[in-house]
Amino acid sequence: MAEEKQQKGFLKKFGKWAPIVGGAWIVLNIVLPLALLRIPAVQKVFVALGDRLPFDIPGIG
């Protein structure tokens, strides 16, 4: 019974922040990098960096 009460308190305490933190994590780790990769200047930088590598990575250039 005490465990159930403690778990309910934990969810009640952090329940309103969970969607905000989860949404921020998704934006920072998925949406933002994909959006940056669509910018031509960022693509040029990655192509230039790929050309400077002293070894060959399959699938790149």
Secondary structure, DSSP 8 states (H G I E B T S, - for coil): -HHHHHHHHHHHHHTTTHHHHHHHHHIIIIIHHHHHHTSHHHHHHHHHHHHH-SS--TT--
